[in-house]
């Protein structure tokens, strides 16, 4: 089981701040594909992954990051400075 956290507009589209997910995904990209296939709201949230950032166990990473031994994955839009 992996805790999946959603922030900002990702959370708004999915309608949840977080959930526990049972997954066989090998990478973050595989997890995104599993989630997007669930329902339209997930498909909408993950329609353009280039507009998303991901953290695995609170470390920024890429969508090719492996999920072996991971406890938490978080999805959020890029932060803007100002």
MMTF fields as JSON, N, C-alpha, C and O atoms, coordinates in Angstrom:
{
  "mmtfVersion": "1.0.0",
  "mmtfProducer": "UNKNOWN",
  "numBonds": 327,
  "numAtoms": 328,
  "numGroups": 82,
  "numChains": 1,
  "numModels": 1,
  "chainsPerModel": [1],
  "groupsPerChain": [82],
  "chainIdList": ["A"],
  "bondAtomList": [4, 2, 8, 6, 12, 10, 16, 14, 20, 18, 24, 22, 28, 26, 32, 30, 36, 34, 40, 38, 44, 42, 48, 46, 52, 50, 56, 54, 60, 58, 64, 62, 68, 66, 72, 70, 76, 74, 80, 78, 84, 82, 88, 86, 92, 90, 96, 94, 100, 98, 104, 102, 108, 106, 112, 110, 116, 114, 120, 118, 124, 122, 128, 126, 132, 130, 136, 134, 140, 138, 144, 142, 148, 146, 152, 150, 156, 154, 160, 158, 164, 162, 168, 166, 172, 170, 176, 174, 180, 178, 184, 182, 188, 186, 192, 190, 196, 194, 200, 198, 204, 202, 208, 206, 212, 210, 216, 214, 220, 218, 224, 222, 228, 226, 232, 230, 236, 234, 240, 238, 244, 242, 248, 246, 252, 250, 256, 254, 260, 258, 264, 262, 268, 266, 272, 270, 276, 274, 280, 278, 284, 282, 288, 286, 292, 290, 296, 294, 300, 298, 304, 302, 308, 306, 312, 310, 316, 314, 320, 318, 324, 322],
  "bondOrderList": [1, 1, 1, 1, 1, 1, 1, 1, 1, 1, 1, 1, 1, 1, 1, 1, 1, 1, 1, 1, 1, 1, 1, 1, 1, 1, 1, 1, 1, 1, 1, 1, 1, 1, 1, 1, 1, 1, 1, 1, 1, 1, 1, 1, 1, 1, 1, 1, 1, 1, 1, 1, 1, 1, 1, 1, 1, 1, 1, 1, 1, 1, 1, 1, 1, 1, 1, 1, 1, 1, 1, 1, 1, 1, 1, 1, 1, 1, 1, 1, 1],
  "groupList": [{"groupName": "UNK", "atomNameList": ["N", "CA", "C", "O"], "elementList": ["N", "C", "C", "O"], "formalChargeList": [0, 0, 0, 0], "bondAtomList": [1, 0, 2, 1, 3, 2], "bondOrderList": [1, 1, 2], "singleLetterCode": "X", "chemCompType": "L-PEPTIDE LINKING"}],
  "groupTypeList": [0, 0, 0, 0, 0, 0, 0, 0, 0, 0, 0, 0, 0, 0, 0, 0, 0, 0, 0, 0, 0, 0, 0, 0, 0, 0, 0, 0, 0, 0, 0, 0, 0, 0, 0, 0, 0, 0, 0, 0, 0, 0, 0, 0, 0, 0, 0, 0, 0, 0, 0, 0, 0, 0, 0, 0, 0, 0, 0, 0, 0, 0, 0, 0, 0, 0, 0, 0, 0, 0, 0, 0, 0, 0, 0, 0, 0, 0, 0, 0, 0, 0],
  "groupIdList": [1, 2, 3, 4, 5, 6, 7, 8, 9, 10, 11, 12, 13, 14, 15, 16, 17, 18, 19, 20, 21, 22, 23, 24, 25, 26, 27, 28, 29, 30, 31, 32, 33, 34, 35, 36, 37, 38, 39, 40, 41, 42, 43, 44, 45, 46, 47, 48, 49, 50, 51, 52, 53, 54, 55, 56, 57, 58, 59, 60, 61, 62, 63, 64, 65, 66, 67, 68, 69, 70, 71, 72, 73, 74, 75, 76, 77, 78, 79, 80, 81, 82],
  "secStructList": [7, 3, 3, 3, 3, 3, 7, 6, 2, 2, 2, 2, 2, 2, 6, 7, 1, 3, 3, 3, 3, 7, 7, 7, 7, 1, 5, 2, 2, 2, 2, 2, 2, 2, 2, 2, 6, 6, 7, 2, 2, 2, 2, 2, 2, 6, 1, 7, 4, 4, 4, 7, 3, 3, 3, 3, 6, 6, 3, 3, 3, 7, 6, 6, 7, 5, 7, 6, 6, 7, 7, 3, 3, 3, 3, 3, 7, 7, 7, 7, 7, 7],
  "xCoordList": [0.842, 0.0, 0.884, 1.896, 0.466, 1.179, 0.193, -0.939, 0.619, -0.182, 0.061, 1.205, -1.024, -0.919, -1.557, -2.723, -0.787, -1.243, -1.43, -0.64, -2.496, -2.812, -2.872, -3.471, -2.251, -2.221, -2.765, -2.728, -3.273, -3.744, -4.803, -5.741, -4.665, -5.711, -5.807, -6.842, -4.755, -4.833, -5.863, -6.71, -5.781, -6.739, -8.149, -9.103, -8.289, -9.606, -10.236, -11.432, -9.453, -10.001, -10.363, -11.382, -9.539, -9.792, -10.818, -11.593, -10.815, -11.783, -11.321, -12.118, -10.049, -9.482, -8.122, -7.369, -7.798, -6.454, -5.423, -4.25, -5.89, -4.988, -5.795, -6.978, -5.136, -5.757, -4.67, -3.525, -5.044, -4.141, -4.442, -5.6, -3.402, -3.574, -2.825, -1.645, -3.521, -2.897, -2.472, -3.31, -1.194, -0.71, 0.373, 1.131, 0.425, 1.51, 2.462, 3.335, 2.285, 3.086, 4.569, 4.931, 5.414, 6.862, 7.451, 8.446, 6.819, 7.33, 6.18, 5.009, 6.538, 5.522, 4.668, 3.447, 5.287, 4.555, 3.507, 2.391, 3.866, 2.918, 1.765, 0.612, 2.081, 1.042, 0.08, -1.134, 0.612, -0.22, -1.163, -2.345, -0.641, -1.471, -2.595, -3.731, -2.289, -3.317, -4.384, -5.58, -3.937, -4.885, -5.747, -6.962, -5.126, -5.856, -6.923, -7.936, -6.701, -7.658, -8.855, -9.838, -8.791, -9.863, -11.188, -12.212, -11.15, -12.361, -11.972, -10.796, -12.988, -12.746, -12.033, -11.182, -12.371, -11.749, -10.241, -9.477, -9.813, -8.377, -7.747, -6.657, -8.454, -7.95, -7.746, -6.756, -8.669, -8.547, -7.344, -6.614, -7.139, -6.033, -4.674, -3.707, -4.605, -3.324, -3.223, -2.36, -4.09, -4.114, -2.8, -2.374, -2.161, -0.917, 0.122, 0.236, 0.87, 1.838, 2.984, 3.707, 3.158, 4.195, 3.83, 4.685, 2.556, 2.105, 2.15, 1.635, 2.763, 2.824, 4.258, 5.163, 4.437, 5.679, 5.313, 4.158, 6.316, 6.072, 7.18, 8.345, 6.779, 7.73, 7.461, 6.31, 8.532, 8.443, 9.11, 10.285, 8.349, 8.846, 9.477, 10.554, 8.782, 9.103, 10.374, 10.966, 10.797, 11.942, 11.455, 10.852, 11.715, 11.354, 12.052, 13.224, 11.324, 11.886, 11.207, 10.461, 11.467, 10.866, 9.775, 9.622, 9.027, 7.963, 8.507, 7.75, 9.812, 10.438, 10.979, 11.576, 10.774, 11.28, 10.624, 9.412, 11.417, 10.861, 10.037, 10.277, 9.069, 8.201, 8.512, 7.806, 9.528, 9.887, 10.206, 11.092, 9.481, 9.722, 9.204, 9.427, 8.52, 8.03, 6.783, 5.923, 6.695, 5.54, 4.579, 3.377, 5.118, 4.287, 4.681, 5.864, 3.66, 3.856, 2.951, 1.768, 3.499, 2.713, 2.761, 3.815, 1.591, 1.488, 1.047, 0.133, 1.711, 1.4, 1.862, 2.757, 1.253, 1.711, 3.058, 3.438, 3.775, 5.066, 4.845, 3.821, 5.813, 5.753, 6.273, 7.207, 5.646, 6.147, 6.745, 6.237, 7.813, 8.475, 7.82, 6.991, 8.199, 7.595, 7.867, 7.411],
  "yCoordList": [-1.19, 0.0, 1.249, 1.327, 2.203, 3.482, 4.593, 4.577, 5.561, 6.766, 7.691, 8.011, 8.116, 9.036, 10.355, 10.391, 11.44, 12.763, 13.641, 13.596, 14.447, 15.343, 16.774, 17.026, 17.708, 19.096, 20.024, 19.709, 21.177, 22.265, 21.758, 21.073, 22.086, 21.721, 20.226, 19.748, 19.469, 18.009, 17.494, 16.665, 17.993, 17.625, 18.052, 17.304, 19.245, 19.734, 18.851, 18.566, 18.416, 17.573, 16.183, 15.626, 15.62, 14.265, 14.272, 13.328, 15.339, 15.442, 14.83, 14.662, 14.494, 13.91, 14.537, 14.83, 14.746, 15.225, 14.092, 14.307, 12.861, 11.708, 10.429, 10.43, 9.339, 8.025, 6.968, 7.208, 5.801, 4.645, 3.838, 3.544, 3.482, 2.793, 1.467, 1.411, 0.413, -0.892, -0.897, -0.736, -1.078, -0.983, -2.004, -2.41, -2.4, -3.239, -2.446, -3.013, -1.116, -0.24, -0.322, -0.361, -0.346, -0.385, 1.013, 1.218, 1.992, 3.363, 4.331, 3.952, 5.585, 6.624, 6.712, 6.84, 6.645, 6.718, 5.6, 5.832, 4.39, 3.27, 3.543, 3.233, 4.122, 4.476, 5.499, 5.377, 6.496, 7.515, 6.846, 7.184, 5.905, 5.206, 4.433, 4.439, 3.769, 3.044, 3.999, 3.733, 5.109, 6.076, 6.7, 6.816, 7.099, 7.756, 6.844, 7.324, 5.533, 4.568, 4.332, 3.722, 4.806, 4.567, 5.22, 4.55, 6.536, 7.339, 8.602, 8.951, 9.278, 10.513, 11.57, 12.294, 11.666, 12.714, 12.494, 13.459, 11.246, 10.945, 11.216, 11.779, 10.805, 11.042, 12.537, 12.94, 13.36, 14.816, 15.346, 16.204, 14.841, 15.319, 14.957, 15.707, 13.797, 13.331, 13.441, 12.809, 14.232, 14.365, 14.916, 14.53, 15.805, 16.418, 16.36, 17.291, 15.271, 15.124, 16.129, 16.327, 16.771, 17.799, 19.007, 19.842, 19.098, 20.191, 19.789, 20.508, 18.644, 18.137, 17.912, 17.695, 17.97, 17.556, 16.399, 16.244, 15.589, 14.44, 14.339, 14.632, 13.917, 13.628, 12.212, 11.81, 11.468, 10.118, 10.131, 10.474, 9.754, 9.823, 11.186, 11.277, 12.237, 13.638, 14.128, 15.121, 13.428, 13.862, 14.086, 13.195, 15.286, 15.537, 14.533, 14.213, 14.043, 13.039, 13.122, 14.062, 12.137, 12.099, 11.037, 10.245, 11.035, 10.053, 8.66, 7.689, 8.553, 7.247, 6.642, 5.566, 7.323, 6.834, 5.506, 5.352, 4.546, 3.259, 3.405, 4.302, 2.511, 2.558, 1.465, 1.345, 0.688, -0.376, 0.2, 1.042, -0.257, 0.192, 1.58, 2.071, 2.219, 3.583, 3.577, 2.707, 4.551, 4.686, 5.773, 5.692, 6.805, 7.964, 8.564, 8.715, 8.906, 9.617, 10.841, 10.733, 12.0, 13.238, 13.882, 13.951, 14.357, 15.037, 16.474, 16.731, 17.416, 18.825, 19.611, 19.171, 20.777, 21.622, 22.251, 22.306, 22.723, 23.396, 24.607, 25.287, 24.847, 26.029, 27.228, 27.11, 28.365, 29.562, 30.501, 30.633, 31.137, 32.069, 33.436, 33.698, 34.299, 35.611, 36.462, 37.605],
  "zCoordList": [0.0, 0.0, 0.0, 0.696, -0.795, -0.889, -0.574, -1.057, 0.236, 0.452, -0.735, -1.06, -1.379, -2.503, -2.083, -1.689, -2.169, -1.765, -2.99, -3.933, -2.958, -4.064, -3.533, -2.487, -4.252, -3.82, -4.895, -6.085, -4.456, -5.328, -6.301, -5.892, -7.587, -8.539, -8.772, -9.236, -8.462, -8.586, -7.581, -7.915, -6.354, -5.307, -5.7, -5.489, -6.267, -6.664, -7.726, -7.662, -8.698, -9.771, -9.281, -9.688, -8.412, -7.924, -6.794, -6.641, -6.009, -4.922, -3.617, -2.694, -3.527, -2.308, -2.018, -2.946, -0.738, -0.427, -0.435, -0.742, -0.085, -0.097, -0.052, 0.287, -0.4, -0.321, -0.256, -0.639, 0.233, 0.241, -1.001, -1.298, -1.724, -2.99, -2.968, -2.621, -3.34, -3.558, -5.018, -5.905, -5.278, -6.658, -6.954, -6.073, -8.194, -8.669, -9.549, -10.207, -9.553, -10.404, -10.036, -8.86, -11.065, -10.847, -10.724, -10.027, -11.418, -11.409, -11.144, -11.167, -10.892, -10.726, -11.987, -11.895, -13.151, -14.428, -14.513, -14.977, -14.065, -14.057, -13.094, -13.393, -11.946, -10.976, -11.567, -11.405, -12.246, -12.893, -13.905, -13.97, -14.688, -15.673, -14.98, -15.454, -13.863, -13.102, -12.576, -12.689, -12.002, -11.438, -12.533, -12.378, -13.629, -14.718, -15.313, -15.82, -15.254, -15.813, -14.895, -15.316, -13.646, -12.675, -13.048, -13.182, -13.213, -13.436, -14.191, -14.289, -14.723, -15.478, -14.646, -15.163, -13.364, -12.541, -12.406, -12.366, -12.336, -12.292, -13.661, -13.76, -14.703, -16.059, -16.288, -16.899, -15.804, -15.949, -15.176, -15.672, -13.971, -13.138, -13.733, -13.591, -14.402, -14.923, -16.442, -17.05, -17.056, -18.519, -19.066, -20.155, -18.33, -18.802, -17.682, -16.884, -17.63, -16.534, -16.621, -15.645, -17.794, -17.876, -17.01, -16.711, -16.607, -15.74, -14.267, -13.411, -13.97, -12.605, -12.151, -12.957, -10.854, -10.217, -9.293, -8.896, -8.961, -8.1, -7.058, -7.326, -5.863, -4.793, -4.296, -4.123, -4.069, -3.545, -2.183, -2.056, -1.166, 0.217, 0.511, 1.101, 0.084, 0.333, -0.353, 0.068, -1.415, -2.221, -3.646, -4.244, -4.2, -5.591, -6.494, -6.297, -7.478, -8.374, -9.729, -9.999, -10.583, -11.911, -11.952, -11.022, -13.04, -13.204, -13.494, -13.497, -13.739, -13.962, -12.67, -12.692, -11.55, -10.264, -9.888, -10.036, -9.401, -8.985, -7.702, -6.894, -7.533, -6.353, -5.331, -4.33, -5.559, -4.629, -3.256, -3.117, -2.252, -0.881, -0.548, 0.558, -1.479, -1.274, -0.393, -0.526, 0.504, 1.385, 0.928, 1.179, 0.246, -0.09, -1.431, -1.738, -2.234, -3.492, -3.456, -3.132, -3.787, -3.784, -5.162, -5.795, -5.619, -6.908, -6.67, -5.887, -7.358, -7.181, -8.4, -9.122, -8.634, -9.738, -9.384, -8.214, -10.404, -10.135, -9.23, -9.302, -8.399, -7.536, -8.341, -9.133, -8.115, -8.792, -7.76, -6.646, -8.143, -7.235, -7.305, -8.177, -6.384, -6.483, -5.346, -5.306]
}
